[in-house]
């Protein structure tokens, strides 16, 4: 019976056997407080084009949609630090957070993604602004 439930949950896109989330979620205010800590690594899971439209300052961009997402993440992200992850709406970053949590990362996902971030009037930068 447990195997049937696990298979059904997997088909629904839930990455753990009981639908338990392996990462924390926070709103824009909580995310801003979290990333104020210089030991926290900010990860933007959007496409290169989305990233170029504007991102949170200091964010590393690794596209969750690409096949090599995990390999790139393992090469770029330390396992001993908290990873603050976001995408456009929070959906892709939640999927990415589950994958990364399964390989040993501690993650906090921005609920509502960069949409919620900008609605909360938090700053974003355009890559040309960072030079």
N, CA, C and O atoms as CSV, one atom per row, in Angstrom:
chain,resi,resn,atom,element,x,y,z
A,1,UNK,N,N,0.809,-1.200,0.000
A,1,UNK,CA,C,0.000,0.000,0.000
A,1,UNK,C,C,0.859,1.274,0.000
A,1,UNK,O,O,0.547,2.240,-0.697
A,2,UNK,N,N,1.952,1.264,0.796
A,2,UNK,CA,C,2.835,2.422,0.847
A,2,UNK,C,C,3.454,2.699,-0.516
A,2,UNK,O,O,3.616,3.856,-0.905
A,3,UNK,N,N,3.803,1.628,-1.250
A,3,UNK,CA,C,4.400,1.810,-2.570
A,3,UNK,C,C,3.400,2.446,-3.536
A,3,UNK,O,O,3.778,3.266,-4.372
A,4,UNK,N,N,2.145,2.073,-3.424
A,4,UNK,CA,C,1.101,2.635,-4.285
A,4,UNK,C,C,0.935,4.121,-3.990
A,4,UNK,O,O,0.847,4.934,-4.911
A,5,UNK,N,N,0.891,4.473,-2.719
A,5,UNK,CA,C,0.753,5.880,-2.323
A,5,UNK,C,C,1.961,6.674,-2.804
A,5,UNK,O,O,1.810,7.776,-3.332
A,6,UNK,N,N,3.163,6.121,-2.625
A,6,UNK,CA,C,4.378,6.814,-3.068
A,6,UNK,C,C,4.358,7.033,-4.578
A,6,UNK,O,O,4.747,8.096,-5.061
A,7,UNK,N,N,3.903,6.025,-5.319
A,7,UNK,CA,C,3.822,6.167,-6.783
A,7,UNK,C,C,2.803,7.236,-7.172
A,7,UNK,O,O,3.056,8.041,-8.068
A,8,UNK,N,N,1.662,7.242,-6.503
A,8,UNK,CA,C,0.641,8.252,-6.797
A,8,UNK,C,C,1.153,9.659,-6.498
A,8,UNK,O,O,0.935,10.583,-7.280
A,9,UNK,N,N,1.834,9.816,-5.367
A,9,UNK,CA,C,2.388,11.118,-5.024
A,9,UNK,C,C,3.452,11.538,-6.021
A,9,UNK,O,O,3.525,12.709,-6.393
A,10,UNK,N,N,4.276,10.598,-6.458
A,10,UNK,CA,C,5.300,10.915,-7.458
A,10,UNK,C,C,4.661,11.360,-8.765
A,10,UNK,O,O,5.156,12.276,-9.422
A,11,UNK,N,N,3.557,10.712,-9.147
A,11,UNK,CA,C,2.862,11.083,-10.374
A,11,UNK,C,C,2.267,12.480,-10.257
A,11,UNK,O,O,2.136,13.184,-11.259
A,12,UNK,N,N,1.913,12.881,-9.062
A,12,UNK,CA,C,1.364,14.216,-8.832
A,12,UNK,C,C,2.459,15.265,-8.726
A,12,UNK,O,O,2.175,16.454,-8.576
A,13,UNK,N,N,3.712,14.824,-8.805
A,13,UNK,CA,C,4.815,15.773,-8.764
A,13,UNK,C,C,5.341,16.039,-7.371
A,13,UNK,O,O,6.126,16.967,-7.178
A,14,UNK,N,N,4.933,15.260,-6.408
A,14,UNK,CA,C,5.426,15.425,-5.044
A,14,UNK,C,C,6.655,14.537,-4.893
A,14,UNK,O,O,6.582,13.334,-5.143
A,15,UNK,N,N,7.760,15.104,-4.495
A,15,UNK,CA,C,9.036,14.405,-4.539
A,15,UNK,C,C,9.341,13.524,-3.343
A,15,UNK,O,O,10.327,12.788,-3.367
A,16,UNK,N,N,8.549,13.573,-2.323
A,16,UNK,CA,C,8.803,12.710,-1.187
A,16,UNK,C,C,7.627,11.762,-1.024
A,16,UNK,O,O,6.526,12.028,-1.505
A,17,UNK,N,N,7.869,10.683,-0.360
A,17,UNK,CA,C,6.864,9.628,-0.262
A,17,UNK,C,C,5.559,10.088,0.374
A,17,UNK,O,O,4.493,9.580,0.027
A,18,UNK,N,N,5.625,11.016,1.277
A,18,UNK,CA,C,4.412,11.438,1.968
A,18,UNK,C,C,4.038,12.880,1.650
A,18,UNK,O,O,3.210,13.474,2.341
A,19,UNK,N,N,4.634,13.436,0.626
A,19,UNK,CA,C,4.303,14.803,0.251
A,19,UNK,C,C,4.939,15.834,1.162
A,19,UNK,O,O,4.587,17.012,1.111
A,20,UNK,N,N,5.864,15.403,1.988
A,20,UNK,CA,C,6.520,16.310,2.918
A,20,UNK,C,C,7.548,17.155,2.169
A,20,UNK,O,O,8.352,16.637,1.394
A,21,UNK,N,N,7.508,18.412,2.404
A,21,UNK,CA,C,8.420,19.357,1.762
A,21,UNK,C,C,9.780,19.298,2.443
A,21,UNK,O,O,9.866,19.264,3.671
A,22,UNK,N,N,10.841,19.287,1.645
A,22,UNK,CA,C,12.194,19.152,2.168
A,22,UNK,C,C,12.919,20.489,2.316
A,22,UNK,O,O,14.125,20.516,2.560
A,23,UNK,N,N,12.203,21.578,2.172
A,23,UNK,CA,C,12.791,22.913,2.246
A,23,UNK,C,C,11.800,23.843,2.914
A,23,UNK,O,O,10.631,23.499,3.091
A,24,UNK,N,N,12.270,25.019,3.281
A,24,UNK,CA,C,11.401,26.025,3.897
A,24,UNK,C,C,10.933,27.018,2.842
A,24,UNK,O,O,11.617,27.245,1.844
A,25,UNK,N,N,9.774,27.602,3.066
A,25,UNK,CA,C,9.237,28.685,2.246
A,25,UNK,C,C,9.219,29.949,3.094
A,25,UNK,O,O,9.050,29.888,4.311
A,26,UNK,N,N,9.394,31.088,2.444
A,26,UNK,CA,C,9.260,32.362,3.141
A,26,UNK,C,C,8.730,33.410,2.170
A,26,UNK,O,O,8.826,33.258,0.952
A,27,UNK,N,N,8.178,34.460,2.728
A,27,UNK,CA,C,7.673,35.552,1.894
A,27,UNK,C,C,8.816,36.516,1.582
A,27,UNK,O,O,9.953,36.293,1.997
A,28,UNK,N,N,8.511,37.578,0.857
A,28,UNK,CA,C,9.532,38.532,0.429
A,28,UNK,C,C,10.265,39.164,1.614
A,28,UNK,O,O,11.482,39.340,1.563
A,29,UNK,N,N,9.546,39.502,2.667
A,29,UNK,CA,C,10.192,40.105,3.839
A,29,UNK,C,C,11.176,39.135,4.486
A,29,UNK,O,O,12.309,39.498,4.801
A,30,UNK,N,N,10.729,37.909,4.677
A,30,UNK,CA,C,11.602,36.898,5.265
A,30,UNK,C,C,12.803,36.596,4.387
A,30,UNK,O,O,13.909,36.379,4.882
A,31,UNK,N,N,12.576,36.584,3.072
A,31,UNK,CA,C,13.649,36.327,2.116
A,31,UNK,C,C,14.678,37.459,2.181
A,31,UNK,O,O,15.884,37.210,2.165
A,32,UNK,N,N,14.201,38.692,2.252
A,32,UNK,CA,C,15.102,39.845,2.342
A,32,UNK,C,C,15.962,39.763,3.600
A,32,UNK,O,O,17.160,40.041,3.553
A,33,UNK,N,N,15.362,39.386,4.711
A,33,UNK,CA,C,16.115,39.242,5.956
A,33,UNK,C,C,17.137,38.118,5.836
A,33,UNK,O,O,18.272,38.245,6.295
A,34,UNK,N,N,16.721,37.019,5.216
A,34,UNK,CA,C,17.601,35.868,5.057
A,34,UNK,C,C,18.829,36.223,4.221
A,34,UNK,O,O,19.956,35.927,4.619
A,35,UNK,N,N,18.618,36.858,3.064
A,35,UNK,CA,C,19.746,37.125,2.166
A,35,UNK,C,C,20.609,38.292,2.629
A,35,UNK,O,O,21.659,38.555,2.043
A,36,UNK,N,N,20.183,38.987,3.664
A,36,UNK,CA,C,21.035,40.021,4.262
A,36,UNK,C,C,22.242,39.388,4.958
A,36,UNK,O,O,23.247,40.057,5.198
A,37,UNK,N,N,22.137,38.108,5.276
A,37,UNK,CA,C,23.236,37.346,5.865
A,37,UNK,C,C,24.216,36.989,4.748
A,37,UNK,O,O,23.847,36.287,3.807
A,38,UNK,N,N,25.429,37.452,4.839
A,38,UNK,CA,C,26.416,37.253,3.772
A,38,UNK,C,C,26.814,35.795,3.575
A,38,UNK,O,O,27.455,35.465,2.576
A,39,UNK,N,N,26.449,34.918,4.504
A,39,UNK,CA,C,26.783,33.508,4.326
A,39,UNK,C,C,25.727,32.767,3.502
A,39,UNK,O,O,25.943,31.620,3.113
A,40,UNK,N,N,24.600,33.405,3.236
A,40,UNK,CA,C,23.527,32.783,2.452
A,40,UNK,C,C,23.814,33.000,0.969
A,40,UNK,O,O,24.174,34.098,0.546
A,41,UNK,N,N,23.646,31.930,0.185
A,41,UNK,CA,C,23.865,31.995,-1.255
A,41,UNK,C,C,22.503,32.139,-1.934
A,41,UNK,O,O,21.580,31.377,-1.647
A,42,UNK,N,N,22.379,33.121,-2.837
A,42,UNK,CA,C,21.125,33.369,-3.539
A,42,UNK,C,C,21.188,32.693,-4.906
A,42,UNK,O,O,22.126,32.896,-5.677
A,43,UNK,N,N,20.168,31.885,-5.185
A,43,UNK,CA,C,20.093,31.141,-6.442
A,43,UNK,C,C,18.840,31.514,-7.213
A,43,UNK,O,O,17.727,31.401,-6.700
A,44,UNK,N,N,19.029,31.956,-8.441
A,44,UNK,CA,C,17.937,32.270,-9.363
A,44,UNK,C,C,17.800,31.075,-10.298
A,44,UNK,O,O,18.721,30.775,-11.057
A,45,UNK,N,N,16.660,30.392,-10.252
A,45,UNK,CA,C,16.448,29.170,-11.024
A,45,UNK,C,C,15.770,29.423,-12.369
A,45,UNK,O,O,15.316,28.484,-13.023
A,46,UNK,N,N,15.700,30.688,-12.781
A,46,UNK,CA,C,15.027,31.039,-14.033
A,46,UNK,C,C,15.955,30.882,-15.241
A,46,UNK,O,O,17.137,30.566,-15.100
A,47,UNK,N,N,15.400,31.106,-16.410
A,47,UNK,CA,C,16.187,31.045,-17.642
A,47,UNK,C,C,17.146,32.227,-17.709
A,47,UNK,O,O,17.002,33.200,-16.969
A,48,UNK,N,N,18.122,32.133,-18.601
A,48,UNK,CA,C,19.072,33.227,-18.800
A,48,UNK,C,C,18.355,34.515,-19.203
A,48,UNK,O,O,18.696,35.598,-18.727
A,49,UNK,N,N,17.361,34.390,-20.080
A,49,UNK,CA,C,16.613,35.568,-20.532
A,49,UNK,C,C,15.846,36.218,-19.390
A,49,UNK,O,O,15.825,37.443,-19.276
A,50,UNK,N,N,15.217,35.412,-18.545
A,50,UNK,CA,C,14.491,35.963,-17.395
A,50,UNK,C,C,15.465,36.664,-16.446
A,50,UNK,O,O,15.184,37.754,-15.946
A,51,UNK,N,N,16.598,36.032,-16.210
A,51,UNK,CA,C,17.624,36.604,-15.338
A,51,UNK,C,C,18.079,37.964,-15.865
A,51,UNK,O,O,18.264,38.910,-15.099
A,52,UNK,N,N,18.257,38.049,-17.189
A,52,UNK,CA,C,18.720,39.288,-17.821
A,52,UNK,C,C,17.701,40.421,-17.695
A,52,UNK,O,O,18.064,41.594,-17.781
A,53,UNK,N,N,16.428,40.074,-17.493
A,53,UNK,CA,C,15.385,41.100,-17.330
A,53,UNK,C,C,15.449,41.759,-15.961
A,53,UNK,O,O,14.875,42.830,-15.764
A,54,UNK,N,N,16.130,41.141,-15.027
A,54,UNK,CA,C,16.269,41.674,-13.674
A,54,UNK,C,C,16.279,40.551,-12.668
A,54,UNK,O,O,15.522,39.589,-12.794
A,55,UNK,N,N,17.129,40.666,-11.671
A,55,UNK,CA,C,17.268,39.627,-10.651
A,55,UNK,C,C,17.649,40.258,-9.316
A,55,UNK,O,O,17.941,41.451,-9.232
A,56,UNK,N,N,17.637,39.440,-8.292
A,56,UNK,CA,C,18.047,39.890,-6.966
A,56,UNK,C,C,19.570,40.003,-6.959
A,56,UNK,O,O,20.271,39.120,-7.453
A,57,UNK,N,N,20.064,41.088,-6.398
A,57,UNK,CA,C,21.500,41.374,-6.393
A,57,UNK,C,C,22.300,40.192,-5.841
A,57,UNK,O,O,21.990,39.634,-4.788
A,58,UNK,N,N,23.339,39.837,-6.596
A,58,UNK,CA,C,24.245,38.782,-6.162
A,58,UNK,C,C,23.788,37.371,-6.471
A,58,UNK,O,O,24.483,36.412,-6.137
A,59,UNK,N,N,22.639,37.225,-7.098
A,59,UNK,CA,C,22.105,35.891,-7.368
A,59,UNK,C,C,22.928,35.154,-8.422
A,59,UNK,O,O,23.357,35.741,-9.415
A,60,UNK,N,N,23.138,33.878,-8.192
A,60,UNK,CA,C,23.748,32.979,-9.161
A,60,UNK,C,C,22.604,32.436,-10.015
A,60,UNK,O,O,21.571,32.030,-9.482
A,61,UNK,N,N,22.779,32.428,-11.315
A,61,UNK,CA,C,21.724,31.942,-12.212
A,61,UNK,C,C,22.054,30.543,-12.707
A,61,UNK,O,O,23.051,30.336,-13.398
A,62,UNK,N,N,21.202,29.580,-12.345
A,62,UNK,CA,C,21.295,28.218,-12.870
A,62,UNK,C,C,19.884,27.829,-13.286
A,62,UNK,O,O,18.995,27.690,-12.446
A,63,UNK,N,N,19.689,27.657,-14.570
A,63,UNK,CA,C,18.371,27.384,-15.148
A,63,UNK,C,C,17.878,25.988,-14.757
A,63,UNK,O,O,18.466,24.977,-15.142
A,64,UNK,N,N,16.795,25.953,-13.992
A,64,UNK,CA,C,16.208,24.692,-13.539
A,64,UNK,C,C,15.694,23.839,-14.695
A,64,UNK,O,O,15.627,22.616,-14.575
A,65,UNK,N,N,15.336,24.457,-15.796
A,65,UNK,CA,C,14.780,23.724,-16.932
A,65,UNK,C,C,15.830,22.941,-17.727
A,65,UNK,O,O,15.480,22.075,-18.528
A,66,UNK,N,N,17.088,23.235,-17.513
A,66,UNK,CA,C,18.143,22.565,-18.279
A,66,UNK,C,C,18.511,21.225,-17.656
A,66,UNK,O,O,18.434,21.042,-16.441
A,67,UNK,N,N,18.909,20.299,-18.510
A,67,UNK,CA,C,19.238,18.940,-18.078
A,67,UNK,C,C,20.386,18.891,-17.083
A,67,UNK,O,O,20.436,18.009,-16.227
A,68,UNK,N,N,21.302,19.832,-17.195
A,68,UNK,CA,C,22.483,19.808,-16.335
A,68,UNK,C,C,22.319,20.643,-15.057
A,68,UNK,O,O,23.308,21.031,-14.434
A,69,UNK,N,N,21.081,20.912,-14.676
A,69,UNK,CA,C,20.826,21.750,-13.498
A,69,UNK,C,C,21.554,21.232,-12.255
A,69,UNK,O,O,22.261,21.992,-11.592
A,70,UNK,N,N,21.389,19.965,-11.939
A,70,UNK,CA,C,21.998,19.412,-10.719
A,70,UNK,C,C,23.520,19.477,-10.807
A,70,UNK,O,O,24.180,19.854,-9.838
A,71,UNK,N,N,24.078,19.117,-11.950
A,71,UNK,CA,C,25.534,19.145,-12.108
A,71,UNK,C,C,26.071,20.563,-11.927
A,71,UNK,O,O,27.073,20.769,-11.243
A,72,UNK,N,N,25.409,21.531,-12.536
A,72,UNK,CA,C,25.848,22.922,-12.385
A,72,UNK,C,C,25.692,23.399,-10.952
A,72,UNK,O,O,26.556,24.102,-10.429
A,73,UNK,N,N,24.584,23.016,-10.313
A,73,UNK,CA,C,24.357,23.411,-8.924
A,73,UNK,C,C,25.438,22.836,-8.012
A,73,UNK,O,O,25.972,23.536,-7.150
A,74,UNK,N,N,25.756,21.558,-8.208
A,74,UNK,CA,C,26.789,20.930,-7.379
A,74,UNK,C,C,28.142,21.606,-7.574
A,74,UNK,O,O,28.924,21.714,-6.629
A,75,UNK,N,N,28.420,22.058,-8.789
A,75,UNK,CA,C,29.696,22.722,-9.069
A,75,UNK,C,C,29.757,24.131,-8.492
A,75,UNK,O,O,30.834,24.607,-8.130
A,76,UNK,N,N,28.611,24.801,-8.404
A,76,UNK,CA,C,28.598,26.211,-8.018
A,76,UNK,C,C,28.175,26.489,-6.577
A,76,UNK,O,O,28.519,27.537,-6.030
A,77,UNK,N,N,27.446,25.584,-5.964
A,77,UNK,CA,C,26.841,25.870,-4.660
A,77,UNK,C,C,27.495,25.083,-3.533
A,77,UNK,O,O,27.688,23.873,-3.653
A,78,UNK,N,N,27.836,25.755,-2.444
A,78,UNK,CA,C,28.400,25.046,-1.292
A,78,UNK,C,C,27.296,24.298,-0.541
A,78,UNK,O,O,26.179,24.799,-0.409
A,79,UNK,N,N,27.609,23.116,-0.056
A,79,UNK,CA,C,26.612,22.336,0.683
A,79,UNK,C,C,26.528,22.747,2.146
A,79,UNK,O,O,25.602,22.352,2.854
A,80,UNK,N,N,27.491,23.539,2.599
A,80,UNK,CA,C,27.509,23.920,4.009
A,80,UNK,C,C,26.851,25.274,4.283
A,80,UNK,O,O,26.915,25.785,5.400
A,81,UNK,N,N,26.215,25.853,3.250
A,81,UNK,CA,C,25.536,27.139,3.427
A,81,UNK,C,C,24.075,27.025,3.016
A,81,UNK,O,O,23.707,26.162,2.219
A,82,UNK,N,N,23.258,27.899,3.565
A,82,UNK,CA,C,21.855,27.949,3.175
A,82,UNK,C,C,21.755,28.546,1.776
A,82,UNK,O,O,22.419,29.531,1.457
A,83,UNK,N,N,20.920,27.936,0.955
A,83,UNK,CA,C,20.667,28.422,-0.396
A,83,UNK,C,C,19.282,29.055,-0.401
A,83,UNK,O,O,18.287,28.387,-0.119
A,84,UNK,N,N,19.221,30.343,-0.723
A,84,UNK,CA,C,17.956,31.073,-0.853
A,84,UNK,C,C,17.603,31.044,-2.339
A,84,UNK,O,O,18.301,31.650,-3.152
A,85,UNK,N,N,16.529,30.349,-2.695
A,85,UNK,CA,C,16.211,30.103,-4.094
A,85,UNK,C,C,14.909,30.786,-4.507
A,85,UNK,O,O,13.966,30.893,-3.723
A,86,UNK,N,N,14.882,31.243,-5.756
A,86,UNK,CA,C,13.667,31.850,-6.288
A,86,UNK,C,C,13.601,31.642,-7.795
A,86,UNK,O,O,14.590,31.291,-8.438
A,87,UNK,N,N,12.420,31.867,-8.334
A,87,UNK,CA,C,12.195,31.849,-9.777
A,87,UNK,C,C,11.189,32.952,-10.078
A,87,UNK,O,O,11.135,33.951,-9.360
A,88,UNK,N,N,10.413,32.789,-11.099
A,88,UNK,CA,C,9.435,33.827,-11.450
A,88,UNK,C,C,8.283,33.855,-10.454
A,88,UNK,O,O,7.959,34.907,-9.902
A,89,UNK,N,N,7.658,32.687,-10.224
A,89,UNK,CA,C,6.469,32.645,-9.378
A,89,UNK,C,C,6.606,31.761,-8.140
A,89,UNK,O,O,5.709,31.732,-7.298
A,90,UNK,N,N,7.704,31.052,-8.028
A,90,UNK,CA,C,7.918,30.165,-6.883
A,90,UNK,C,C,7.711,28.699,-7.187
A,90,UNK,O,O,8.040,27.842,-6.367
A,91,UNK,N,N,7.175,28.403,-8.343
A,91,UNK,CA,C,6.886,27.001,-8.685
A,91,UNK,C,C,8.145,26.237,-9.113
A,91,UNK,O,O,8.431,25.165,-8.581
A,92,UNK,N,N,8.886,26.782,-10.059
A,92,UNK,CA,C,10.127,26.109,-10.495
A,92,UNK,C,C,11.131,26.023,-9.356
A,92,UNK,O,O,11.792,25.000,-9.177
A,93,UNK,N,N,11.241,27.100,-8.586
A,93,UNK,CA,C,12.213,27.083,-7.491
A,93,UNK,C,C,11.833,26.057,-6.428
A,93,UNK,O,O,12.712,25.492,-5.777
A,94,UNK,N,N,10.546,25.810,-6.242
A,94,UNK,CA,C,10.125,24.764,-5.296
A,94,UNK,C,C,10.562,23.397,-5.814
A,94,UNK,O,O,11.044,22.567,-5.044
A,95,UNK,N,N,10.397,23.161,-7.112
A,95,UNK,CA,C,10.854,21.899,-7.697
A,95,UNK,C,C,12.360,21.757,-7.596
A,95,UNK,O,O,12.874,20.688,-7.268
A,96,UNK,N,N,13.061,22.840,-7.880
A,96,UNK,CA,C,14.522,22.834,-7.784
A,96,UNK,C,C,14.961,22.616,-6.337
A,96,UNK,O,O,15.923,21.892,-6.078
A,97,UNK,N,N,14.258,23.238,-5.403
A,97,UNK,CA,C,14.591,23.090,-3.982
A,97,UNK,C,C,14.441,21.643,-3.542
A,97,UNK,O,O,15.274,21.135,-2.792
A,98,UNK,N,N,13.403,20.983,-3.994
A,98,UNK,CA,C,13.236,19.567,-3.657
A,98,UNK,C,C,14.387,18.733,-4.199
A,98,UNK,O,O,14.932,17.889,-3.487
A,99,UNK,N,N,14.759,18.961,-5.449
A,99,UNK,CA,C,15.879,18.214,-6.034
A,99,UNK,C,C,17.165,18.456,-5.248
A,99,UNK,O,O,17.880,17.514,-4.907
A,100,UNK,N,N,17.450,19.709,-4.968
A,100,UNK,CA,C,18.680,20.034,-4.256
A,100,UNK,C,C,18.669,19.532,-2.810
A,100,UNK,O,O,19.699,19.104,-2.289
A,101,UNK,N,N,17.520,19.587,-2.179
A,101,UNK,CA,C,17.416,19.071,-0.807
A,101,UNK,C,C,17.697,17.568,-0.782
A,101,UNK,O,O,18.273,17.054,0.177
A,102,UNK,N,N,17.293,16.880,-1.825
A,102,UNK,CA,C,17.526,15.437,-1.907
A,102,UNK,C,C,18.998,15.084,-2.066
A,102,UNK,O,O,19.382,13.938,-1.833
A,103,UNK,N,N,19.827,16.043,-2.456
A,103,UNK,CA,C,21.266,15.777,-2.570
A,103,UNK,C,C,22.067,16.517,-1.502
A,103,UNK,O,O,23.282,16.671,-1.628
A,104,UNK,N,N,21.385,16.975,-0.450
A,104,UNK,CA,C,22.088,17.462,0.729
A,104,UNK,C,C,22.128,18.956,0.980
A,104,UNK,O,O,22.817,19.402,1.898
A,105,UNK,N,N,21.409,19.745,0.191
A,105,UNK,CA,C,21.410,21.190,0.397
A,105,UNK,C,C,20.294,21.612,1.340
A,105,UNK,O,O,19.247,20.968,1.412
A,106,UNK,N,N,20.534,22.714,2.070
A,106,UNK,CA,C,19.511,23.343,2.904
A,106,UNK,C,C,18.991,24.547,2.130
A,106,UNK,O,O,19.761,25.438,1.769
A,107,UNK,N,N,17.677,24.575,1.874
A,107,UNK,CA,C,17.104,25.616,1.019
A,107,UNK,C,C,15.949,26.349,1.654
A,107,UNK,O,O,15.213,25.817,2.485
A,108,UNK,N,N,15.817,27.610,1.224
A,108,UNK,CA,C,14.656,28.416,1.563
A,108,UNK,C,C,14.144,28.995,0.248
A,108,UNK,O,O,14.881,29.665,-0.475
A,109,UNK,N,N,12.885,28.731,-0.049
A,109,UNK,CA,C,12.246,29.157,-1.287
A,109,UNK,C,C,11.451,30.445,-1.077
A,109,UNK,O,O,10.756,30.607,-0.075
A,110,UNK,N,N,11.569,31.353,-2.041
A,110,UNK,CA,C,10.789,32.586,-2.016
A,110,UNK,C,C,9.391,32.299,-2.549
A,110,UNK,O,O,9.214,32.082,-3.748
A,111,UNK,N,N,8.400,32.298,-1.667
A,111,UNK,CA,C,7.001,32.101,-2.091
A,111,UNK,C,C,6.586,33.239,-3.005
A,111,UNK,O,O,6.752,34.413,-2.674
A,112,UNK,N,N,6.047,32.877,-4.156
A,112,UNK,CA,C,5.600,33.890,-5.097
A,112,UNK,C,C,6.702,34.396,-6.015
A,112,UNK,O,O,6.444,35.203,-6.908
A,113,UNK,N,N,7.929,33.930,-5.803
A,113,UNK,CA,C,9.046,34.250,-6.667
A,113,UNK,C,C,9.345,35.735,-6.779
A,113,UNK,O,O,9.004,36.532,-5.906
A,114,UNK,N,N,9.991,36.075,-7.881
A,114,UNK,CA,C,10.391,37.469,-8.086
A,114,UNK,C,C,9.178,38.369,-8.296
A,114,UNK,O,O,9.254,39.583,-8.110
A,115,UNK,N,N,8.060,37.760,-8.684
A,115,UNK,CA,C,6.818,38.545,-8.790
A,115,UNK,C,C,6.458,39.101,-7.412
A,115,UNK,O,O,6.189,40.293,-7.268
A,116,UNK,N,N,6.456,38.230,-6.402
A,116,UNK,CA,C,6.145,38.670,-5.036
A,116,UNK,C,C,7.210,39.643,-4.532
A,116,UNK,O,O,6.899,40.600,-3.824
A,117,UNK,N,N,8.454,39.393,-4.899
A,117,UNK,CA,C,9.567,40.255,-4.495
A,117,UNK,C,C,9.358,41.689,-4.986
A,117,UNK,O,O,9.466,42.645,-4.218
A,118,UNK,N,N,9.054,41.818,-6.287
A,118,UNK,CA,C,8.866,43.158,-6.843
A,118,UNK,C,C,7.567,43.801,-6.352
A,118,UNK,O,O,7.504,45.018,-6.183
A,119,UNK,N,N,6.537,42.993,-6.125
A,119,UNK,CA,C,5.290,43.537,-5.567
A,119,UNK,C,C,5.507,44.090,-4.167
A,119,UNK,O,O,4.827,45.026,-3.746
A,120,UNK,N,N,6.469,43.500,-3.443
A,120,UNK,CA,C,6.813,43.988,-2.103
A,120,UNK,C,C,7.792,45.158,-2.181
A,120,UNK,O,O,8.306,45.618,-1.161
A,121,UNK,N,N,8.042,45.631,-3.400
A,121,UNK,CA,C,8.926,46.771,-3.670
A,121,UNK,C,C,10.357,46.538,-3.202
A,121,UNK,O,O,11.030,47.443,-2.709
A,122,UNK,N,N,10.796,45.297,-3.371
A,122,UNK,CA,C,12.189,44.947,-3.076
A,122,UNK,C,C,13.008,45.207,-4.334
A,122,UNK,O,O,12.485,45.103,-5.444
A,123,UNK,N,N,14.269,45.539,-4.175
A,123,UNK,CA,C,15.084,45.924,-5.338
A,123,UNK,C,C,15.511,44.744,-6.209
A,123,UNK,O,O,15.762,43.641,-5.725
A,124,UNK,N,N,15.583,45.016,-7.492
A,124,UNK,CA,C,16.192,44.075,-8.428
A,124,UNK,C,C,17.246,44.856,-9.217
A,124,UNK,O,O,17.229,46.086,-9.266
A,125,UNK,N,N,18.140,44.121,-9.818
A,125,UNK,CA,C,19.159,44.732,-10.657
A,125,UNK,C,C,19.088,44.127,-12.052
A,125,UNK,O,O,18.725,42.964,-12.227
A,126,UNK,N,N,19.440,44.934,-13.028
A,126,UNK,CA,C,19.598,44.488,-14.396
A,126,UNK,C,C,21.081,44.186,-14.556
A,126,UNK,O,O,21.899,44.950,-14.045
A,127,UNK,N,N,21.472,43.108,-15.241
A,127,UNK,CA,C,22.905,42.767,-15.315
A,127,UNK,C,C,23.811,43.928,-15.685
A,127,UNK,O,O,24.943,43.966,-15.202
A,128,UNK,N,N,23.394,44.862,-16.496
A,128,UNK,CA,C,24.240,45.998,-16.844
A,128,UNK,C,C,24.450,46.918,-15.642
A,128,UNK,O,O,25.422,47.672,-15.601
A,129,UNK,N,N,23.533,46.859,-14.653
A,129,UNK,CA,C,23.666,47.678,-13.440
A,129,UNK,C,C,24.782,47.174,-12.527
A,129,UNK,O,O,25.289,47.924,-11.692
A,130,UNK,N,N,25.168,45.897,-12.685
A,130,UNK,CA,C,26.125,45.294,-11.756
A,130,UNK,C,C,27.585,45.583,-12.125
A,130,UNK,O,O,28.492,45.270,-11.354
A,131,UNK,N,N,27.808,46.166,-13.275
A,131,UNK,CA,C,29.196,46.418,-13.718
A,131,UNK,C,C,29.816,47.582,-12.985
A,131,UNK,O,O,30.972,47.924,-13.236
